[in-house]
Amino acid sequence: MKMNIPSIKKFLIGVFLLTLTCAISYADTPSGTVHKFGEWAQGIVTFFEQIKTFVQIVATVVGMWFVYSALQLFRKHHTTQGTQGEHVKHGAGHLVLGVFLMCLVPAIQMLQGTISKNMGQDGATKTFEVQDENIFSK
């Protein structure tokens, strides 16, 4: 199997980013403390939750911008005789994309809430929890 240079670079970038997340999760602990895998895993989960929140905010803001851009293109519909169709076509595309981006986050949250409802014991939802025990001693 022949690996080309770009795939090797992508692999090395992935390894670097994983190493970077480890360093970020350990950066908050004071020096001289013993690091545990449970602390690292909890730091990674918190880090990905922050990334998910950031992506949701960016999708909503970009969707709002596309809706605003669509309204501006619809406003320009009556400019010249030859370019009326272009403004409507581009405006409709911007409007569809903007509404899709703005509705994507609530739709995913609704879907997650519907699927994960009543999962677990006594109707409690499952949450990620790091156990503080040695798994190799069992």
MDAnalysis code that builds the backbone (N, CA, C; Angstrom):
import MDAnalysis as mda
import numpy as np

u = mda.Universe.empty(414, n_residues=138, atom_resindex=np.repeat(np.arange(138), 3), trajectory=True)
u.add_TopologyAttr("name", ["N", "CA", "C"] * 138)
u.add_TopologyAttr("resid", np.arange(1, 139))
u.add_TopologyAttr("resname", ["MET", "LYS", "MET", "ASN", "ILE", "PRO", "SER", "ILE", "LYS", "LYS", "PHE", "LEU", "ILE", "GLY", "VAL", "PHE", "LEU", "LEU", "THR", "LEU", "THR", "CYS", "ALA", "ILE", "SER", "TYR", "ALA", "ASP", "THR", "PRO", "SER", "GLY", "THR", "VAL", "HIS", "LYS", "PHE", "GLY", "GLU", "TRP", "ALA", "GLN", "GLY", "ILE", "VAL", "THR", "PHE", "PHE", "GLU", "GLN", "ILE", "LYS", "THR", "PHE", "VAL", "GLN", "ILE", "VAL", "ALA", "THR", "VAL", "VAL", "GLY", "MET", "TRP", "PHE", "VAL", "TYR", "SER", "ALA", "LEU", "GLN", "LEU", "PHE", "ARG", "LYS", "HIS", "HIS", "THR", "THR", "GLN", "GLY", "THR", "GLN", "GLY", "GLU", "HIS", "VAL", "LYS", "HIS", "GLY", "ALA", "GLY", "HIS", "LEU", "VAL", "LEU", "GLY", "VAL", "PHE", "LEU", "MET", "CYS", "LEU", "VAL", "PRO", "ALA", "ILE", "GLN", "MET", "LEU", "GLN", "GLY", "THR", "ILE", "SER", "LYS", "ASN", "MET", "GLY", "GLN", "ASP", "GLY", "ALA", "THR", "LYS", "THR", "PHE", "GLU", "VAL", "GLN", "ASP", "GLU", "ASN", "ILE", "PHE", "SER", "LYS"])
u.atoms.positions = np.array([
    [0.842, -1.170, 0.000],
    [0.000, 0.000, 0.000],
    [0.890, 1.236, 0.000],
    [0.656, 2.102, -0.921],
    [1.471, 3.296, -1.065],
    [0.779, 4.472, -0.375],
    [1.498, 5.115, 0.547],
    [0.953, 6.304, 1.222],
    [1.604, 7.530, 0.616],
    [0.783, 8.465, 0.234],
    [1.350, 9.693, -0.302],
    [1.602, 10.683, 0.820],
    [2.320, 11.736, 0.513],
    [2.755, 12.707, 1.508],
    [1.584, 13.423, 2.193],
    [0.517, 13.849, 1.481],
    [-0.560, 14.551, 2.191],
    [-1.249, 13.697, 3.252],
    [-1.404, 12.373, 3.025],
    [-2.050, 11.534, 4.032],
    [-1.169, 11.387, 5.264],
    [0.147, 11.358, 5.084],
    [1.056, 11.302, 6.231],
    [0.969, 12.603, 7.017],
    [0.900, 13.735, 6.317],
    [0.765, 15.018, 7.004],
    [-0.536, 15.086, 7.785],
    [-1.626, 14.590, 7.213],
    [-2.906, 14.596, 7.915],
    [-2.841, 13.729, 9.171],
    [-2.190, 12.571, 9.076],
    [-2.049, 11.698, 10.235],
    [-1.235, 12.373, 11.325],
    [-0.123, 12.997, 10.940],
    [0.719, 13.677, 11.928],
    [0.001, 14.866, 12.559],
    [-0.811, 15.574, 11.785],
    [-1.591, 16.676, 12.351],
    [-2.603, 16.140, 13.359],
    [-3.217, 15.004, 13.059],
    [-4.159, 14.388, 13.998],
    [-3.487, 13.979, 15.295],
    [-2.296, 13.381, 15.198],
    [-1.548, 12.999, 16.399],
    [-1.159, 14.239, 17.193],
    [-0.741, 15.289, 16.500],
    [-0.373, 16.537, 17.173],
    [-1.565, 17.144, 17.910],
    [-2.740, 17.148, 17.269],
    [-3.926, 17.713, 17.913],
    [-4.345, 16.893, 19.128],
    [-4.221, 15.565, 19.071],
    [-4.526, 14.743, 20.230],
    [-3.553, 15.043, 21.370],
    [-2.281, 15.195, 21.035],
    [-1.287, 15.552, 22.043],
    [-1.575, 16.929, 22.624],
    [-2.003, 17.844, 21.788],
    [-2.332, 19.185, 22.250],
    [-3.504, 19.171, 23.222],
    [-4.512, 18.322, 22.962],
    [-5.638, 18.241, 23.891],
    [-5.202, 17.688, 25.238],
    [-4.240, 16.749, 25.225],
    [-3.709, 16.242, 26.494],
    [-3.008, 17.360, 27.258],
    [-2.222, 18.143, 26.527],
    [-1.507, 19.245, 27.179],
    [-2.474, 20.288, 27.712],
    [-3.537, 20.568, 26.983],
    [-4.522, 21.547, 27.444],
    [-5.240, 21.042, 28.685],
    [-5.552, 19.758, 28.735],
    [-6.263, 19.236, 29.901],
    [-5.369, 19.206, 31.137],
    [-4.049, 19.071, 30.958],
    [-3.130, 19.083, 32.094],
    [-2.662, 20.478, 32.473],
    [-2.912, 21.461, 31.638],
    [-2.365, 22.799, 31.878],
    [-2.977, 23.464, 33.105],
    [-4.171, 23.084, 33.481],
    [-4.859, 23.750, 34.582],
    [-4.451, 23.205, 35.949],
    [-3.834, 22.033, 35.991],
    [-3.486, 21.448, 37.283],
    [-2.180, 22.043, 37.799],
    [-2.065, 22.224, 39.107],
    [-0.821, 22.776, 39.660],
    [0.331, 21.790, 39.508],
    [1.533, 22.308, 39.477],
    [2.699, 21.443, 39.295],
    [2.934, 20.616, 40.553],
    [3.482, 19.433, 40.369],
    [3.767, 18.553, 41.492],
    [2.632, 17.604, 41.817],
    [1.490, 17.707, 41.154],
    [0.385, 16.792, 41.419],
    [0.470, 15.592, 40.486],
    [-0.093, 14.489, 40.923],
    [-0.096, 13.267, 40.124],
    [-1.322, 13.309, 39.212],
    [-1.090, 13.095, 37.933],
    [-2.183, 13.125, 36.963],
    [-2.782, 11.735, 36.825],
    [-4.098, 11.701, 36.747],
    [-4.803, 10.437, 36.574],
    [-5.532, 10.461, 35.240],
    [-5.791, 9.279, 34.713],
    [-6.491, 9.191, 33.443],
    [-7.905, 9.748, 33.556],
    [-8.541, 9.561, 34.697],
    [-9.898, 10.071, 34.897],
    [-9.961, 11.582, 34.779],
    [-8.962, 12.256, 35.340],
    [-8.913, 13.721, 35.232],
    [-8.721, 14.136, 33.774],
    [-7.860, 13.406, 33.070],
    [-7.618, 13.713, 31.662],
    [-8.888, 13.520, 30.838],
    [-9.594, 12.414, 31.076],
    [-10.811, 12.132, 30.316],
    [-11.875, 13.187, 30.592],
    [-12.004, 13.608, 31.855],
    [-12.988, 14.640, 32.178],
    [-12.618, 15.962, 31.509],
    [-11.318, 16.268, 31.439],
    [-10.870, 17.486, 30.754],
    [-11.176, 17.451, 29.269],
    [-10.995, 16.295, 28.641],
    [-11.285, 16.150, 27.213],
    [-12.778, 16.313, 26.954],
    [-13.623, 15.706, 27.790],
    [-15.074, 15.824, 27.615],
    [-15.503, 17.283, 27.761],
    [-14.956, 17.982, 28.747],
    [-15.267, 19.398, 28.932],
    [-14.804, 20.213, 27.733],
    [-13.635, 19.885, 27.201],
    [-13.090, 20.589, 26.044],
    [-14.001, 20.418, 24.825],
    [-14.492, 19.206, 24.572],
    [-15.363, 18.976, 23.427],
    [-16.739, 19.616, 23.618],
    [-17.204, 19.704, 24.858],
    [-18.463, 20.411, 25.121],
    [-18.321, 21.889, 24.772],
    [-17.168, 22.481, 25.077],
    [-16.935, 23.883, 24.743],
    [-16.866, 24.076, 23.231],
    [-16.232, 23.146, 22.527],
    [-16.166, 23.229, 21.067],
    [-17.566, 23.108, 20.474],
    [-18.394, 22.204, 21.010],
    [-19.756, 22.033, 20.512],
    [-20.570, 23.316, 20.703],
    [-20.425, 23.957, 21.847],
    [-21.131, 25.215, 22.097],
    [-20.668, 26.297, 21.136],
    [-19.371, 26.362, 20.881],
    [-18.828, 27.354, 19.950],
    [-19.370, 27.130, 18.537],
    [-19.413, 25.889, 18.082],
    [-19.916, 25.588, 16.740],
    [-21.397, 25.948, 16.634],
    [-22.167, 25.707, 17.694],
    [-23.586, 26.068, 17.686],
    [-23.767, 27.575, 17.551],
    [-22.967, 28.337, 18.278],
    [-23.068, 29.802, 18.207],
    [-22.674, 30.292, 16.823],
    [-21.605, 29.744, 16.268],
    [-21.154, 30.164, 14.939],
    [-22.205, 29.814, 13.882],
    [-22.815, 28.634, 13.961],
    [-23.840, 28.250, 12.988],
    [-25.038, 29.188, 13.060],
    [-25.435, 29.576, 14.246],
    [-26.577, 30.482, 14.388],
    [-26.259, 31.862, 13.832],
    [-25.070, 32.385, 14.141],
    [-24.697, 33.718, 13.659],
    [-24.536, 33.724, 12.138],
    [-23.916, 32.698, 11.583],
    [-23.751, 32.627, 10.126],
    [-25.119, 32.480, 9.451],
    [-26.025, 31.704, 10.056],
    [-27.376, 31.589, 9.513],
    [-28.105, 32.918, 9.514],
    [-27.942, 33.702, 10.593],
    [-28.564, 35.025, 10.642],
    [-27.985, 35.932, 9.559],
    [-26.683, 35.827, 9.311],
    [-26.061, 36.644, 8.267],
    [-26.609, 36.272, 6.891],
    [-26.802, 34.967, 6.637],
    [-27.342, 34.549, 5.345],
    [-28.777, 35.039, 5.153],
    [-29.583, 35.046, 6.215],
    [-30.945, 35.562, 6.098],
    [-30.911, 37.053, 5.802],
    [-30.040, 37.790, 6.489],
    [-29.906, 39.224, 6.226],
    [-29.441, 39.471, 4.783],
    [-28.483, 38.668, 4.320],
    [-27.994, 38.798, 2.950],
    [-29.109, 38.500, 1.947],
    [-29.954, 37.513, 2.249],
    [-31.077, 37.194, 1.360],
    [-32.054, 38.356, 1.284],
    [-32.327, 38.978, 2.425],
    [-33.237, 40.130, 2.416],
    [-32.659, 41.282, 1.589],
    [-31.346, 41.493, 1.671],
    [-30.710, 42.538, 0.871],
    [-30.779, 42.206, -0.620],
    [-30.609, 40.941, -0.971],
    [-30.700, 40.548, -2.386],
    [-32.133, 40.669, -2.897],
    [-33.118, 40.333, -2.066],
    [-34.512, 40.516, -2.478],
    [-34.844, 41.995, -2.648],
    [-34.225, 42.830, -1.838],
    [-34.459, 44.271, -1.945],
    [-33.946, 44.806, -3.279],
    [-32.882, 44.200, -3.802],
    [-32.291, 44.640, -5.069],
    [-32.998, 44.033, -6.284],
    [-34.128, 43.381, -6.070],
    [-34.828, 42.696, -7.162],
    [-35.268, 43.659, -8.267],
    [-35.600, 44.866, -7.939],
    [-36.127, 45.810, -8.933],
    [-35.055, 46.743, -9.492],
    [-33.806, 46.300, -9.563],
    [-32.742, 47.190, -10.034],
    [-32.794, 47.372, -11.545],
    [-32.260, 46.445, -12.302],
    [-32.261, 46.555, -13.764],
    [-33.029, 45.380, -14.353],
    [-33.418, 45.526, -15.597],
    [-34.283, 44.528, -16.222],
    [-33.567, 43.190, -16.417],
    [-32.298, 43.195, -16.766],
    [-31.608, 41.953, -17.101],
    [-31.171, 41.133, -15.910],
    [-30.986, 41.729, -14.749],
    [-30.432, 40.991, -13.618],
    [-31.450, 40.711, -12.524],
    [-32.728, 40.824, -12.816],
    [-33.721, 40.582, -11.776],
    [-33.722, 39.132, -11.308],
    [-33.571, 38.195, -12.217],
    [-33.602, 36.779, -11.864],
    [-32.437, 36.358, -10.995],
    [-31.271, 36.943, -11.209],
    [-30.090, 36.590, -10.424],
    [-30.277, 36.941, -8.947],
    [-30.831, 38.109, -8.665],
    [-31.028, 38.512, -7.270],
    [-32.018, 37.596, -6.567],
    [-33.072, 37.219, -7.274],
    [-34.061, 36.322, -6.667],
    [-33.468, 34.938, -6.453],
    [-32.705, 34.443, -7.447],
    [-32.104, 33.114, -7.337],
    [-31.096, 33.056, -6.188],
    [-30.206, 34.023, -6.137],
    [-29.207, 34.039, -5.062],
    [-29.859, 34.327, -3.717],
    [-30.861, 35.194, -3.706],
    [-31.557, 35.492, -2.455],
    [-32.277, 34.281, -1.903],
    [-32.910, 33.508, -2.781],
    [-33.597, 32.301, -2.328],
    [-32.603, 31.284, -1.778],
    [-31.462, 31.144, -2.427],
    [-30.436, 30.229, -1.931],
    [-29.896, 30.662, -0.579],
    [-29.643, 31.962, -0.424],
    [-29.155, 32.472, 0.859],
    [-30.204, 32.280, 1.951],
    [-31.474, 32.493, 1.606],
    [-32.538, 32.341, 2.594],
    [-32.663, 30.895, 3.056],
    [-32.621, 29.956, 2.121],
    [-32.721, 28.540, 2.480],
    [-31.535, 28.122, 3.343],
    [-30.327, 28.531, 2.967],
    [-29.144, 28.178, 3.740],
    [-29.174, 28.815, 5.128],
    [-29.593, 30.064, 5.219],
    [-29.655, 30.737, 6.512],
    [-30.664, 30.101, 7.447],
    [-31.852, 29.790, 6.934],
    [-32.867, 29.153, 7.776],
    [-32.407, 27.762, 8.190],
    [-31.750, 27.037, 7.284],
    [-31.229, 25.709, 7.625],
    [-30.206, 25.796, 8.754],
    [-29.266, 26.733, 8.660],
    [-28.242, 26.861, 9.704],
    [-28.838, 27.294, 11.036],
    [-29.820, 28.184, 10.997],
    [-30.419, 28.634, 12.253],
    [-31.284, 27.546, 12.887],
    [-31.891, 26.688, 12.090],
    [-32.751, 25.633, 12.633],
    [-31.992, 24.338, 12.916],
    [-30.746, 24.235, 12.482],
    [-29.978, 23.013, 12.654],
    [-29.720, 22.707, 14.128],
    [-29.289, 23.698, 14.885],
    [-28.953, 23.479, 16.296],
    [-30.188, 23.090, 17.113],
    [-31.313, 23.839, 17.033],
    [-32.482, 23.390, 17.799],
    [-33.012, 22.025, 17.357],
    [-32.895, 21.707, 16.067],
    [-33.364, 20.404, 15.592],
    [-32.519, 19.277, 16.180],
    [-31.217, 19.472, 16.227],
    [-30.342, 18.438, 16.804],
    [-30.606, 18.294, 18.293],
    [-30.787, 19.415, 19.000],
    [-31.074, 19.342, 20.427],
    [-32.411, 18.651, 20.692],
    [-33.409, 18.934, 19.859],
    [-34.711, 18.281, 20.011],
    [-34.597, 16.786, 19.749],
    [-33.831, 16.420, 18.719],
    [-33.650, 15.010, 18.399],
    [-32.919, 14.286, 19.533],
    [-31.877, 14.912, 20.078],
    [-31.154, 14.296, 21.186],
    [-32.042, 14.163, 22.417],
    [-32.859, 15.182, 22.687],
    [-33.764, 15.113, 23.829],
    [-34.826, 14.044, 23.654],
    [-35.277, 13.821, 22.418],
    [-36.300, 12.810, 22.159],
    [-35.719, 11.412, 22.248],
    [-34.549, 11.208, 21.680],
    [-33.949, 9.872, 21.672],
    [-33.467, 9.480, 23.061],
    [-32.850, 10.420, 23.780],
    [-32.275, 10.070, 25.076],
    [-33.269, 10.192, 26.227],
    [-34.535, 10.462, 25.937],
    [-35.536, 10.565, 26.997],
    [-35.812, 9.175, 27.565],
    [-35.864, 9.094, 28.885],
    [-36.153, 7.853, 29.614],
    [-35.128, 6.760, 29.344],
    [-33.893, 7.140, 29.103],
    [-32.834, 6.148, 28.984],
    [-32.173, 6.013, 30.349],
    [-31.880, 4.831, 30.758],
    [-31.221, 4.636, 32.042],
    [-32.200, 4.177, 33.099],
    [-31.749, 4.184, 34.327],
    [-32.549, 3.678, 35.429],
    [-33.513, 4.745, 35.927],
    [-34.721, 4.363, 36.158],
    [-35.750, 5.233, 36.725],
    [-35.962, 6.500, 35.923],
    [-35.819, 6.428, 34.630],
    [-36.081, 7.586, 33.776],
    [-35.005, 8.647, 33.812],
    [-33.889, 8.390, 34.469],
    [-32.805, 9.374, 34.521],
    [-32.005, 9.297, 33.230],
    [-31.580, 10.436, 32.727],
    [-30.787, 10.442, 31.502],
    [-29.355, 10.065, 31.817],
    [-28.704, 9.455, 30.844],
    [-27.324, 9.028, 31.020],
    [-26.389, 10.219, 30.917],
    [-25.422, 10.280, 31.784],
    [-24.377, 11.297, 31.712],
    [-23.039, 10.598, 31.809],
    [-22.024, 11.243, 31.244],
    [-20.675, 10.684, 31.304],
    [-20.106, 10.936, 32.689],
    [-19.654, 9.877, 33.322],
    [-19.112, 10.013, 34.665],
    [-17.856, 9.160, 34.751],
    [-16.788, 9.728, 35.229],
    [-15.529, 9.013, 35.352],
    [-15.495, 8.336, 36.712],
    [-15.309, 7.026, 36.712],
    [-15.241, 6.278, 37.962],
    [-13.831, 6.372, 38.514],
    [-13.707, 6.459, 39.808],
    [-12.409, 6.625, 40.446],
    [-11.950, 5.295, 41.048],
    [-11.804, 4.282, 40.188],
    [-11.356, 2.991, 40.645],
    [-10.434, 2.391, 39.599],
    [-9.656, 1.445, 40.001],
    [-8.711, 0.796, 39.118],
    [-9.408, -0.307, 38.344],
    [-9.473, -0.209, 37.036],
    [-10.194, -1.187, 36.241],
    [-9.399, -2.488, 36.071],
    [-8.097, -2.460, 36.340],
    [-7.287, -3.659, 36.138],
    [-7.289, -4.563, 37.358],
    [-7.862, -4.135, 38.473],
    [-7.860, -4.945, 39.671],
    [-9.083, -5.861, 39.752],
    [-9.937, -5.841, 38.773],
    [-11.152, -6.678, 38.797],
    [-10.891, -8.039, 38.230],
])
